[in-house]
Amino acid sequence: MLRYISRTHILVSFVFLLILLGTIYIYSGYPVSSFSICQPCDNSPEPEVKDAKTKDCSRWRIGDLNMKTGLKYAQPSTQKGRTDVNSVTNWNAPLVWEGTFDPVVIDDIYKRMDPRVAVVVFAVGKYTRFLKGFLESSEKYFLVDFRVTYYIFTDNEKDVPKIRLGEGRKISIVTVPSAMRWQDVVLGRMKWATITIDKQIRNEADYLFMMDIDSVFHNHFGAESLSQLSAVLHRGYYKNTNRDNFPYERRPKSKAYIPTGEGDYYYTAAVWGGYLEEMYKLVRYCYEQSEEDAKNKIEAVWQEESHLNKYLLNNKPTKVLSPEYLWSDYDQIPADIKVVRVSQLVKNYAEVRPNGGH
């Protein structure tokens, strides 16, 4: 007499057979392209740039906050610290000032992770004169003993100086065309940075900083600056400026438009950094939005800085760096700036810029 076979038995047997066949298929060496436990890459369209590569799914992330045994450093306090400035944003991200971190501790933690750091600078036209001071001072103060590659975008490769670099640090020169207007140099940074990240930098760095070349380092600029996305407060608007008076783009026609009554801080575009892929998204965003503006015959009031501020309004930075990280030789140093880490140089804009002017 045949045993009664229920539907449940049939279903269980079918599932078991599928699992068995799948296991045999996987171990037979055939690729399973339709299955992945990895999060999909960003499917948003790439900018229309020549020879752009497909984005990689890989991401570099901060590991555990491990520190070597026996490191000597001052005991941290829960009662003492900076009381003259705010050291946290209203979305609970660190707002970094001198006195809010121990460089011995944080540099040691990050050195154990051994990240590769890219620094992108543009030295076009007469701005090559600033390369020597920038590079020599950076070697003295910027992420010392970390692996750093300076990507120098220039139209005058022969003017790039020979600088003695520390171990694990190097220069990579990227040739770009000259420009007739300084505004085009600024806007072109986003285009050429997007292309070069796609073609080269993505395979060579974990972090990326965009920096202005007409600057000099004066003090320690270390791992306290590293995060998923780090922005720097503009020295001119960080104290008592009402956000309605920030120099945001106020014309609704522009993609950088921020209406009155909105805004957190005003960030400078002269120093910003973060994870390579987060920076890629931001750089590409500024490039694409500038292109959209150009199609509509408008240019944001402060070029990529306007688009940067629009992006950071909707995509909050995970760390905000105080104006210590970009001051200016034009301005006196107030009491709340205990250390100037980087400062922009005094220069004759009419002489160094292709079309002059501020």
Beta strands, then each sheet from edge to edge (+ up, - down):
strand 1: 95-96
strand 2: 116-123
strand 3: 147-154
strand 4: 169-175
strand 5: 207-211
strand 6: 215-217
strand 7: 229-233
strand 8: 267-275
strand 9: 319-321
strand 10: 327-328
strand 11: 342-344
sheet 1: 1+ 9+ 7+ 8- 5+ 2+ 3+ 4+
sheet 2: 6+ 11- 10-
end
